[in-house]
Amino acid sequence: MIVVHIHDIQDNLTPFGTATQSSTYYKGGISQNAIKPPVSNEFSYGNCSHTNYTRTPAWWMFQFSIGIAYITDITIYYRESWSKRMDGFKLYVTNTSAIPPDGYLCYEDPDPGLPNITQTIPCNKLGRYVIYYDTTGENGKGPFIELCYVAIIGCRKGFWGRNCEKVCSEYCTERHCYPGNGSCIFGCNTDSCLNNNCNKYTGICTDGCKERRTGDFCNKFSINTAETDDDEVTTRIGIFIGIFMGGVLLGILMTVFVCFVIRRKRQLPQKQSKDNALKKTQSQDPHTMTMLEWKMYLLIRISDETGANDMTR
């Protein structure tokens, strides 16, 4: 039995998807066996996949359930002692399930010689499917596919780090980064970077920012950049001062209005009291008034006339 340890930097993504294959041998060997433990080359129909005897191309396919993933490496554990059935195989990362595969060719087994039954193949490609494809027969039979275990190493798109727990920088193009170190795979956003230069690992603008931009990623606006026109700065300051003075004037007007309302409310009861006294006095016959009542009547009349004159000024 041959056992090889799997990478522990990123995730093995095979738990996040399903496997299918071109056919299944009548004794067993379903496609899902290749993504389940044990991690071994030791063959059994319950542990490994096994396609049927046909003269057409054989394939084994894995589809991600998490959408798109960035695949760094694929490790294959083929049936021990049967490397001749691997001869001439191809490994693809694709975005469709088309057969023959029409995506990225990660690896093609070269001639002459037989391949190793356990090998790790670097791909470094973004895709939705991994396809093992074989058109080479063996002694007039086949082709066959007998995969005992497949480990697909990488991270779901947008994540990186051990166990893919870190989120790619928002300044990476399409927020996509390399799973091993978080560097921007498609480059970083240079829209606001001076000379269109940015650090591919951090997304920081290395040469500074374009006009009216500031911050490490040049994602903030600034009115105080050297490139800003003096007249424009003066205009903006004038607008600010105008808004401030307008607010002050509005506050003064509101204060005067409130004081006027309060004063009117205080004068109203006094006026009503005087009116009541005047009515009472007027209802009496002047000829029947005492000297004291007559004096009060005159005082009230004089006070009313004085108040009226004050209001008309």
C-alpha positions as CSV (number, residue, x, y, z in Angstrom):
1,M,0.0,0.0,0.0
2,I,1.3,3.5,-0.9
3,V,0.1,6.5,1.0
4,V,1.0,10.1,0.4
5,H,0.1,13.0,2.7
6,I,-2.0,15.8,1.3
7,H,-1.2,19.5,1.4
8,D,-2.3,21.2,4.5
9,I,-2.0,24.9,3.4
10,Q,-5.4,25.2,1.7
11,D,-8.5,23.1,1.7
12,N,-9.1,19.8,0.0
13,L,-12.2,20.9,-1.9
14,T,-13.6,17.5,-2.8
15,P,-16.1,17.6,0.1
16,F,-17.7,20.6,-1.7
17,G,-19.0,18.9,-4.8
18,T,-19.9,15.7,-6.6
19,A,-18.2,13.2,-8.9
20,T,-19.5,11.5,-12.1
21,Q,-17.8,9.3,-14.7
22,S,-18.4,8.0,-18.2
23,S,-19.5,4.5,-17.0
24,T,-19.3,2.2,-14.0
25,Y,-18.0,-1.4,-13.9
26,Y,-20.6,-4.0,-13.2
27,K,-18.8,-5.2,-10.0
28,G,-18.7,-1.7,-8.5
29,G,-16.4,1.3,-8.5
30,I,-18.7,4.3,-8.5
31,S,-17.3,7.7,-9.1
32,Q,-17.9,9.0,-5.6
33,N,-15.4,6.5,-4.2
34,A,-12.5,8.6,-5.5
35,I,-13.3,11.5,-3.2
36,K,-13.8,9.5,0.0
37,P,-11.3,8.0,2.4
38,P,-9.1,6.0,2.7
39,V,-6.3,8.0,1.1
40,S,-4.6,5.1,-0.5
41,N,-3.7,3.4,-3.8
42,E,-5.0,0.1,-2.5
43,F,-7.8,-1.1,-4.8
44,S,-11.2,-2.4,-4.0
45,Y,-14.5,-1.9,-5.8
46,G,-15.8,-0.2,-2.6
47,N,-12.9,2.2,-2.3
48,C,-11.9,3.2,-5.9
49,S,-13.7,4.3,-9.0
50,H,-13.7,1.9,-12.0
51,T,-15.1,2.6,-15.5
52,N,-16.4,-0.1,-17.7
53,Y,-14.7,-1.8,-20.7
54,T,-15.4,0.4,-23.7
55,R,-13.7,1.6,-26.8
56,T,-14.8,5.2,-26.3
57,P,-12.9,7.8,-24.3
58,A,-13.2,7.4,-20.5
59,W,-13.6,10.3,-18.1
60,W,-14.0,11.1,-14.5
61,M,-15.4,14.5,-13.5
62,F,-15.7,16.6,-10.3
63,Q,-18.1,19.5,-10.1
64,F,-17.9,22.1,-7.4
65,S,-21.0,22.9,-5.4
66,I,-19.5,26.2,-4.2
67,G,-19.4,27.7,-7.7
68,I,-15.9,28.7,-8.8
69,A,-12.7,27.7,-7.1
70,Y,-9.0,28.5,-7.6
71,I,-7.2,25.2,-7.9
72,T,-3.5,25.2,-6.9
73,D,-2.8,21.4,-7.1
74,I,-4.5,18.1,-7.8
75,T,-3.2,14.9,-6.2
76,I,-4.1,11.6,-7.8
77,Y,-3.9,8.1,-6.2
78,Y,-4.3,5.6,-9.0
79,R,-4.8,1.9,-8.6
80,E,-1.5,0.3,-7.5
81,S,0.3,-1.9,-10.0
82,W,-1.8,-0.6,-12.9
83,S,0.1,2.4,-14.1
84,K,-0.2,1.2,-17.7
85,R,-3.9,2.1,-17.6
86,M,-3.0,5.7,-16.7
87,D,-0.7,6.0,-19.7
88,G,-1.6,9.1,-21.8
89,F,-4.1,10.5,-19.4
90,K,-5.0,14.3,-19.4
91,L,-6.1,16.5,-16.6
92,Y,-8.3,19.6,-17.2
93,V,-9.8,22.5,-15.2
94,T,-12.9,23.8,-17.0
95,N,-15.9,26.0,-16.6
96,T,-18.2,23.6,-18.5
97,S,-18.9,19.8,-18.4
98,A,-18.3,19.4,-22.1
99,I,-16.7,16.1,-23.3
100,P,-14.1,16.2,-24.8
101,P,-13.0,18.9,-22.3
102,D,-12.7,22.4,-23.7
103,G,-11.0,24.1,-20.7
104,Y,-7.5,24.5,-19.4
105,L,-5.2,21.5,-19.8
106,C,-3.3,21.2,-16.5
107,Y,-1.3,18.1,-17.5
108,E,-0.9,15.6,-20.2
109,D,1.1,12.4,-19.5
110,P,4.1,12.4,-21.8
111,D,5.7,9.5,-23.7
112,P,7.7,7.4,-23.4
113,G,7.3,5.6,-20.1
114,L,4.5,5.0,-17.6
115,P,3.3,7.6,-15.2
116,N,3.6,7.4,-11.4
117,I,0.5,6.1,-9.8
118,T,0.7,8.8,-7.1
119,Q,1.5,12.3,-8.3
120,T,0.7,15.9,-7.5
121,I,0.0,18.1,-10.5
122,P,0.1,21.9,-10.2
123,C,-2.8,23.7,-12.0
124,N,-3.1,27.2,-10.6
125,K,-6.4,27.8,-12.4
126,L,-9.9,29.1,-11.7
127,G,-12.7,26.7,-12.7
128,R,-15.9,24.9,-11.9
129,Y,-14.9,21.4,-13.0
130,V,-11.9,19.0,-12.8
131,I,-11.9,16.3,-15.5
132,Y,-9.6,13.3,-15.7
133,Y,-9.7,12.2,-19.4
134,D,-8.2,9.2,-21.1
135,T,-8.3,8.0,-24.7
136,T,-5.5,5.4,-24.6
137,G,-6.5,1.7,-24.3
138,E,-4.5,-1.1,-22.8
139,N,-3.9,-4.3,-24.9
140,G,-6.9,-3.6,-27.1
141,K,-9.1,-2.9,-24.1
142,G,-10.2,0.3,-22.5
143,P,-9.4,3.0,-21.9
144,F,-10.0,2.5,-18.1
145,I,-10.1,4.9,-15.2
146,E,-9.4,3.5,-11.7
147,L,-9.0,6.4,-9.3
148,C,-8.7,5.4,-5.6
149,Y,-8.5,8.9,-4.3
150,V,-8.4,12.5,-5.7
151,A,-7.5,15.5,-3.6
152,I,-8.2,18.9,-5.2
153,I,-6.3,21.6,-3.3
154,G,-7.3,25.3,-3.4
155,C,-9.8,27.8,-2.1
156,R,-13.2,29.0,-3.1
157,K,-13.0,32.2,-5.2
158,G,-12.5,35.2,-3.0
159,F,-10.7,33.5,-0.1
160,W,-7.2,32.5,0.8
161,G,-4.9,31.2,3.6
162,R,-4.8,28.1,5.7
163,N,-8.2,26.6,5.6
164,C,-9.2,29.4,3.3
165,E,-10.4,31.6,6.2
166,K,-9.1,34.9,4.9
167,V,-11.0,37.2,2.5
168,C,-9.2,38.5,-0.6
169,S,-8.6,42.3,-0.7
170,E,-11.4,44.3,-2.2
171,Y,-8.8,46.1,-4.3
172,C,-7.9,42.9,-6.1
173,T,-9.6,42.8,-9.5
174,E,-12.8,40.8,-9.2
175,R,-11.8,40.4,-5.5
176,H,-9.8,37.3,-6.5
177,C,-6.5,36.3,-5.0
178,Y,-4.0,33.4,-4.9
179,P,-4.9,31.0,-2.1
180,G,-1.3,30.7,-0.9
181,N,-0.5,34.3,-0.1
182,G,-3.5,36.5,-1.0
183,S,-1.8,38.2,-3.9
184,C,-4.1,39.6,-6.6
185,I,-4.3,37.0,-9.4
186,F,-5.9,39.3,-12.0
187,G,-4.0,42.3,-10.8
188,C,-5.2,45.1,-8.5
189,N,-7.5,48.1,-9.1
190,T,-5.4,50.9,-10.6
191,D,-8.2,53.3,-11.5
192,S,-7.0,55.9,-9.0
193,C,-3.3,54.9,-8.7
194,L,-0.7,57.2,-10.1
195,N,1.0,55.7,-13.2
196,N,-1.5,52.8,-12.8
197,N,0.9,51.0,-10.4
198,C,-0.2,49.0,-7.4
199,N,1.2,46.3,-5.2
200,K,-0.1,42.9,-6.4
201,Y,0.0,41.5,-2.8
202,T,-1.7,44.4,-1.0
203,G,-3.5,46.4,-3.7
204,I,-1.8,49.6,-2.3
205,C,-1.0,52.3,-4.9
206,T,2.8,52.2,-4.9
207,D,3.5,55.5,-6.8
208,G,0.8,57.6,-5.0
209,C,-2.6,58.7,-6.1
210,K,-4.1,60.5,-9.1
211,E,-5.5,64.0,-8.9
212,R,-7.9,64.7,-6.0
213,R,-7.4,61.2,-4.5
214,T,-5.8,60.1,-1.2
215,G,-5.3,57.1,1.1
216,D,-3.2,54.0,0.7
217,F,-5.6,52.6,-1.9
218,C,-6.4,56.1,-3.3
219,N,-10.1,55.4,-2.5
220,K,-10.7,58.7,-0.8
221,F,-11.3,62.2,-2.2
222,S,-9.3,65.2,-1.1
223,I,-9.8,68.9,-1.9
224,N,-6.3,69.8,-0.6
225,T,-4.1,68.0,-3.2
226,A,-1.4,69.9,-4.8
227,E,-3.1,69.6,-8.2
228,T,-6.2,71.4,-7.0
229,D,-6.7,74.8,-8.6
230,D,-6.4,77.8,-6.1
231,D,-9.5,79.4,-7.6
232,E,-11.4,76.2,-7.0
233,V,-10.3,76.1,-3.3
234,T,-11.3,79.8,-2.9
235,T,-14.7,79.1,-4.4
236,R,-15.3,76.2,-2.1
237,I,-14.2,78.2,1.0
238,G,-16.6,81.0,-0.1
239,I,-19.5,78.6,-0.4
240,F,-18.7,77.3,3.1
241,I,-18.6,80.8,4.6
242,G,-21.9,81.7,2.9
243,I,-23.6,78.7,4.2
244,F,-22.3,79.4,7.7
245,M,-23.4,83.1,7.7
246,G,-26.8,82.1,6.4
247,G,-27.3,79.8,9.3
248,V,-26.3,82.5,11.8
249,L,-28.8,85.0,10.3
250,L,-31.5,82.4,10.3
251,G,-30.8,81.8,14.0
252,I,-31.1,85.5,14.8
253,L,-34.4,85.9,13.0
254,M,-35.9,82.9,14.8
255,T,-34.8,84.3,18.2
256,V,-36.4,87.7,17.5
257,F,-39.6,86.0,16.4
258,V,-39.8,83.8,19.5
259,C,-39.2,86.9,21.8
260,F,-42.0,88.8,20.0
261,V,-44.5,85.9,20.5
262,I,-43.6,85.6,24.2
263,R,-44.1,89.4,24.7
264,R,-47.5,89.4,23.0
265,K,-48.7,86.5,25.2
266,R,-47.7,88.4,28.3
267,Q,-49.5,91.6,27.2
268,L,-52.7,89.9,26.2
269,P,-54.0,89.2,29.8
270,Q,-53.2,92.7,30.9
271,K,-55.2,94.2,28.0
272,Q,-58.1,91.9,28.7
273,S,-58.2,93.0,32.4
274,K,-58.2,96.6,31.4
275,D,-61.0,96.0,28.8
276,N,-63.2,94.3,31.4
277,A,-62.7,97.3,33.8
278,L,-63.5,99.8,31.1
279,K,-66.6,97.9,30.1
280,K,-67.8,97.9,33.7
281,T,-67.1,101.6,34.1
282,Q,-68.7,102.5,30.7
283,S,-71.9,100.6,31.7
284,Q,-72.5,103.0,34.5
285,D,-74.2,106.4,34.0
286,P,-71.5,109.1,34.2
287,H,-73.9,111.2,36.2
288,T,-74.2,108.5,38.9
289,M,-70.4,107.8,39.1
290,T,-68.5,108.8,42.2
291,M,-65.5,110.9,41.9
292,L,-63.2,107.9,42.5
293,E,-64.9,105.8,39.7
294,W,-64.6,108.8,37.4
295,K,-60.9,109.1,38.0
296,M,-60.4,105.3,37.3
297,Y,-62.4,105.6,34.1
298,L,-60.1,108.4,32.9
299,L,-56.9,106.6,33.8
300,I,-58.0,103.5,31.9
301,R,-58.8,105.5,28.8
302,I,-55.5,107.3,28.9
303,S,-53.6,104.0,29.3
304,D,-55.4,102.5,26.3
305,E,-54.7,105.4,24.1
306,T,-51.0,105.4,25.1
307,G,-50.8,101.6,24.3
308,A,-52.4,102.1,21.0
309,N,-50.0,104.9,20.0
310,D,-47.0,102.5,21.0
311,M,-48.3,99.8,18.8
312,T,-48.7,102.1,15.7
313,R,-45.1,103.4,16.0
